[in-house]
Amino acid sequence: MRFAKYQALGNDYVVLEESEWPDLDDKTVRRVCDRHFGVGSDGILLRSRDAGVHRVRIFNPDGSEAEKSGNGLRIFARYLFDHEVVTGEPFKVSTPGGEVTCVVCDGGRSVSVDMGRASFDSAEIPVAGPRREVLRETLEVGGVVVELSAVTIGNPHCVILREHALADDARGFGQAIEIDPRFPNRTNVQFLEVMDRENLRIEIWERGAGYTLASGSSACGAAAVARKLGLCEPAVTVHMPGGAIDVEIDDQFLVRQCGPVVRVADGALSPEFLEAP
Protein backbone atom coordinates (compact mmCIF):
# COMPACT_ATOMS: atom_id res chain seq x y z
CA MET A 1 0.00 0.00 0.00
CA ARG A 2 1.86 3.05 -1.28
CA PHE A 3 1.79 6.51 0.25
CA ALA A 4 3.33 9.93 -0.32
CA LYS A 5 3.98 12.46 2.41
CA TYR A 6 4.13 16.24 2.00
CA GLN A 7 4.19 19.20 4.36
CA ALA A 8 2.98 22.77 3.96
CA LEU A 9 4.41 25.06 6.66
CA GLY A 10 4.63 22.15 9.07
CA ASN A 11 1.07 20.97 8.36
CA ASP A 12 1.72 17.46 6.99
CA TYR A 13 -0.49 15.08 5.05
CA VAL A 14 -0.23 11.54 3.74
CA VAL A 15 -1.63 11.11 0.22
CA LEU A 16 -3.24 7.78 -0.71
CA GLU A 17 -4.93 6.45 -3.84
CA GLU A 18 -8.51 5.26 -3.39
CA SER A 19 -7.85 2.44 -5.86
CA GLU A 20 -5.36 0.99 -3.34
CA TRP A 21 -7.36 1.96 -0.23
CA PRO A 22 -11.02 1.29 -1.19
CA ASP A 23 -12.10 0.56 2.39
CA LEU A 24 -10.28 3.26 4.32
CA ASP A 25 -11.92 3.29 7.76
CA ASP A 26 -11.57 5.39 10.92
CA LYS A 27 -9.24 2.89 12.59
CA THR A 28 -6.83 2.84 9.65
CA VAL A 29 -6.85 6.63 9.39
CA ARG A 30 -5.99 6.99 13.07
CA ARG A 31 -3.25 4.37 12.79
CA VAL A 32 -1.60 5.92 9.73
CA CYS A 33 -1.70 9.42 11.27
CA ASP A 34 -0.30 8.30 14.63
CA ARG A 35 3.19 9.78 15.09
CA HIS A 36 4.34 6.89 17.33
CA PHE A 37 2.71 3.82 15.80
CA GLY A 38 2.20 4.95 12.19
CA VAL A 39 3.58 7.25 9.51
CA GLY A 40 2.52 10.38 11.39
CA SER A 41 0.53 13.22 9.85
CA ASP A 42 -2.09 15.90 10.43
CA GLY A 43 -4.43 14.07 8.06
CA ILE A 44 -4.90 11.94 4.97
CA LEU A 45 -5.76 13.02 1.43
CA LEU A 46 -7.51 10.26 -0.52
CA ARG A 47 -7.43 10.68 -4.30
CA SER A 48 -10.31 9.37 -6.41
CA ARG A 49 -9.66 8.71 -10.09
CA ASP A 50 -12.98 9.84 -11.54
CA ALA A 51 -12.93 10.34 -15.29
CA GLY A 52 -12.04 13.93 -16.04
CA VAL A 53 -12.37 15.06 -12.39
CA HIS A 54 -9.63 15.54 -9.80
CA ARG A 55 -11.42 14.56 -6.62
CA VAL A 56 -10.08 14.38 -3.05
CA ARG A 57 -11.46 13.36 0.33
CA ILE A 58 -9.83 14.86 3.42
CA PHE A 59 -9.53 12.91 6.68
CA ASN A 60 -8.60 14.37 10.06
CA PRO A 61 -6.30 12.31 12.32
CA ASP A 62 -9.25 11.39 14.55
CA GLY A 63 -10.88 9.66 11.56
CA SER A 64 -13.49 12.34 10.84
CA GLU A 65 -13.75 13.96 7.40
CA ALA A 66 -13.16 17.63 6.63
CA GLU A 67 -15.02 19.47 3.88
CA LYS A 68 -11.98 21.44 2.71
CA SER A 69 -8.34 22.09 3.65
CA GLY A 70 -6.22 24.93 2.28
CA ASN A 71 -2.86 23.31 2.99
CA GLY A 72 -4.26 19.93 2.00
CA LEU A 73 -5.35 21.31 -1.37
CA ARG A 74 -1.92 22.81 -2.03
CA ILE A 75 -0.37 19.46 -1.15
CA PHE A 76 -2.85 17.55 -3.33
CA ALA A 77 -2.14 19.86 -6.27
CA ARG A 78 1.61 19.31 -5.83
CA TYR A 79 1.04 15.53 -5.68
CA LEU A 80 -0.85 15.62 -9.00
CA PHE A 81 1.92 17.77 -10.48
CA ASP A 82 4.66 15.40 -9.27
CA HIS A 83 2.82 12.46 -10.85
CA GLU A 84 2.45 14.40 -14.14
CA VAL A 85 -1.33 14.37 -13.91
CA VAL A 86 -1.43 18.17 -14.23
CA THR A 87 0.90 20.86 -15.55
CA GLY A 88 1.43 24.48 -14.58
CA GLU A 89 -1.92 25.43 -16.10
CA PRO A 90 -4.97 26.08 -13.87
CA PHE A 91 -7.03 22.99 -13.02
CA LYS A 92 -10.04 22.24 -10.82
CA VAL A 93 -10.23 19.98 -7.79
CA SER A 94 -13.50 18.71 -6.33
CA THR A 95 -13.81 18.51 -2.53
CA PRO A 96 -16.78 17.82 -0.24
CA GLY A 97 -16.68 21.56 0.54
CA GLY A 98 -16.91 22.65 -3.09
CA GLU A 99 -14.80 22.96 -6.22
CA VAL A 100 -11.58 24.97 -6.23
CA THR A 101 -9.08 26.07 -8.89
CA CYS A 102 -5.37 25.38 -8.38
CA VAL A 103 -2.21 26.55 -10.10
CA VAL A 104 1.18 24.92 -9.42
CA CYS A 105 4.07 27.38 -9.63
CA ASP A 106 7.88 27.36 -9.33
CA GLY A 107 8.28 23.71 -10.26
CA GLY A 108 5.85 22.67 -7.53
CA ARG A 109 7.38 24.60 -4.65
CA SER A 110 4.42 26.99 -4.51
CA VAL A 111 0.71 26.49 -5.17
CA SER A 112 -2.12 29.00 -5.55
CA VAL A 113 -5.71 27.96 -4.75
CA ASP A 114 -8.94 29.86 -5.42
CA MET A 115 -10.83 28.72 -2.34
CA GLY A 116 -14.29 30.03 -3.18
CA ARG A 117 -16.49 32.62 -1.49
CA ALA A 118 -16.32 33.37 2.21
CA SER A 119 -19.73 33.57 3.89
CA PHE A 120 -20.63 34.87 7.35
CA ASP A 121 -24.21 33.52 7.13
CA SER A 122 -25.04 31.44 10.19
CA ALA A 123 -27.12 29.01 8.10
CA GLU A 124 -24.21 28.30 5.77
CA ILE A 125 -21.43 27.98 8.37
CA PRO A 126 -23.48 26.61 10.33
CA VAL A 127 -24.00 28.39 13.68
CA ALA A 128 -27.05 27.76 15.87
CA GLY A 129 -29.67 30.43 16.50
CA PRO A 130 -31.54 32.86 14.26
CA ARG A 131 -30.19 33.41 10.77
CA ARG A 132 -27.66 36.25 10.78
CA GLU A 133 -24.13 37.27 9.90
CA VAL A 134 -22.03 36.00 12.80
CA LEU A 135 -19.86 39.02 13.60
CA ARG A 136 -18.54 40.35 16.91
CA GLU A 137 -20.57 38.00 19.11
CA THR A 138 -19.48 37.01 22.61
CA LEU A 139 -18.72 33.60 24.08
CA GLU A 140 -17.66 32.63 27.57
CA VAL A 141 -15.02 29.90 27.65
CA GLY A 142 -12.98 28.85 30.66
CA GLY A 143 -14.33 31.79 32.63
CA VAL A 144 -13.13 34.25 29.98
CA VAL A 145 -15.45 36.23 27.67
CA VAL A 146 -14.11 36.42 24.11
CA GLU A 147 -15.38 38.12 20.95
CA LEU A 148 -15.93 35.83 17.99
CA SER A 149 -16.87 36.05 14.35
CA ALA A 150 -17.65 32.98 12.26
CA VAL A 151 -17.13 32.27 8.56
CA THR A 152 -17.18 29.41 6.09
CA ILE A 153 -15.13 28.90 2.95
CA GLY A 154 -16.48 25.40 2.55
CA ASN A 155 -15.59 24.48 6.13
CA PRO A 156 -16.45 26.28 9.40
CA HIS A 157 -14.19 28.74 11.23
CA CYS A 158 -14.53 30.65 14.48
CA VAL A 159 -12.20 33.65 14.64
CA ILE A 160 -11.34 35.17 18.02
CA LEU A 161 -9.91 38.69 17.82
CA ARG A 162 -7.10 39.21 20.38
CA GLU A 163 -4.48 41.87 21.05
CA HIS A 164 -1.85 39.13 20.75
CA ALA A 165 -2.28 35.69 19.15
CA LEU A 166 -0.97 33.20 21.71
CA ALA A 167 -0.39 29.47 21.42
CA ASP A 168 -1.55 29.13 25.04
CA ASP A 169 -4.97 30.51 24.04
CA ALA A 170 -5.31 28.05 21.17
CA ARG A 171 -4.26 25.12 23.35
CA GLY A 172 -6.24 26.29 26.36
CA PHE A 173 -9.53 27.34 24.76
CA GLY A 174 -9.52 25.74 21.30
CA GLN A 175 -11.04 22.38 22.14
CA ALA A 176 -13.89 23.86 24.20
CA ILE A 177 -14.77 26.28 21.38
CA GLU A 178 -14.51 23.54 18.74
CA ILE A 179 -17.27 21.53 20.41
CA ASP A 180 -19.40 24.43 21.70
CA PRO A 181 -23.11 23.69 21.06
CA ARG A 182 -23.51 26.77 18.87
CA PHE A 183 -21.37 24.95 16.25
CA PRO A 184 -23.40 21.85 15.29
CA ASN A 185 -20.66 20.52 12.96
CA ARG A 186 -17.87 21.57 15.34
CA THR A 187 -15.52 24.30 14.13
CA ASN A 188 -11.92 25.26 13.43
CA VAL A 189 -10.72 28.02 15.77
CA GLN A 190 -8.30 30.86 15.07
CA PHE A 191 -6.94 33.44 17.51
CA LEU A 192 -6.30 36.51 15.37
CA GLU A 193 -3.85 39.36 15.94
CA VAL A 194 -3.87 42.28 13.49
CA MET A 195 -0.20 43.28 13.22
CA ASP A 196 -0.94 46.00 10.65
CA ARG A 197 -3.25 46.36 7.66
CA GLU A 198 -1.14 44.01 5.51
CA ASN A 199 -0.04 41.46 8.09
CA LEU A 200 -2.05 39.17 10.37
CA ARG A 201 -0.92 36.57 12.89
CA ILE A 202 -2.99 33.56 13.96
CA GLU A 203 -2.74 30.62 16.33
CA ILE A 204 -4.86 27.64 15.32
CA TRP A 205 -6.90 24.88 16.90
CA GLU A 206 -7.98 22.63 14.05
CA ARG A 207 -11.18 20.62 14.20
CA GLY A 208 -10.35 16.94 14.56
CA ALA A 209 -6.61 17.58 14.75
CA GLY A 210 -5.92 19.91 17.68
CA TYR A 211 -3.17 22.53 17.90
CA THR A 212 -1.72 23.04 14.42
CA LEU A 213 1.37 24.88 13.16
CA ALA A 214 -0.37 26.14 10.02
CA SER A 215 -3.67 25.90 8.16
CA GLY A 216 -4.45 27.37 4.77
CA SER A 217 -8.21 27.46 5.27
CA SER A 218 -7.74 28.96 8.75
CA ALA A 219 -5.56 31.69 7.27
CA CYS A 220 -8.23 32.38 4.66
CA GLY A 221 -11.03 32.40 7.24
CA ALA A 222 -9.18 34.75 9.59
CA ALA A 223 -8.27 37.09 6.74
CA ALA A 224 -11.89 37.14 5.54
CA VAL A 225 -13.09 38.13 9.01
CA ALA A 226 -10.43 40.84 9.29
CA ARG A 227 -11.46 42.22 5.88
CA LYS A 228 -15.16 42.09 6.80
CA LEU A 229 -14.46 44.05 10.00
CA GLY A 230 -12.42 46.63 8.06
CA LEU A 231 -9.16 45.73 9.81
CA CYS A 232 -6.99 44.87 6.79
CA GLU A 233 -6.37 45.40 3.09
CA PRO A 234 -7.67 43.02 0.38
CA ALA A 235 -4.21 41.40 0.14
CA VAL A 236 -2.53 40.27 3.36
CA THR A 237 0.20 37.99 4.61
CA VAL A 238 -0.98 35.62 7.33
CA HIS A 239 1.74 34.56 9.76
CA MET A 240 1.50 31.24 11.61
CA PRO A 241 3.96 29.28 13.76
CA GLY A 242 4.88 27.14 10.74
CA GLY A 243 5.34 30.10 8.36
CA ALA A 244 3.32 32.53 6.25
CA ILE A 245 1.00 32.44 3.25
CA ASP A 246 -0.46 35.20 1.11
CA VAL A 247 -4.23 35.66 1.01
CA GLU A 248 -6.28 37.84 -1.34
CA ILE A 249 -9.96 38.67 -0.81
CA ASP A 250 -11.89 40.60 -3.45
CA ASP A 251 -14.98 42.76 -2.98
CA GLN A 252 -17.28 39.72 -3.37
CA PHE A 253 -15.23 37.90 -0.72
CA LEU A 254 -13.79 35.40 -3.17
CA VAL A 255 -10.64 34.10 -1.51
CA ARG A 256 -7.29 33.07 -2.99
CA GLN A 257 -4.36 31.68 -1.05
CA CYS A 258 -0.78 31.04 -2.17
CA GLY A 259 1.92 29.24 -0.22
CA PRO A 260 4.73 26.68 -0.25
CA VAL A 261 4.65 22.88 -0.37
CA VAL A 262 7.52 20.46 0.31
CA ARG A 263 7.67 16.83 -0.80
CA VAL A 264 8.87 14.78 2.18
CA ALA A 265 8.82 11.08 1.26
CA ASP A 266 7.32 8.27 -0.77
CA GLY A 267 6.94 4.80 0.69
CA ALA A 268 4.86 1.71 1.27
CA LEU A 269 3.14 0.46 4.40
CA SER A 270 4.04 -3.07 5.39
CA PRO A 271 1.50 -5.90 5.76
CA GLU A 272 2.62 -6.24 9.39
CA PHE A 273 1.60 -2.64 10.08
CA LEU A 274 -1.78 -3.05 8.40
CA GLU A 275 -2.51 -6.31 10.26
CA ALA A 276 -1.52 -5.05 13.72
CA PRO A 277 -4.37 -4.99 16.26
Summary of the structure (lengths in Angstrom):
residues: 277
radius of gyration: 18.0
end to end distance: 17.6
largest distance: 55.0
contacts: 994
relative contact order: 0.17
helix: 19%
strand: 44%
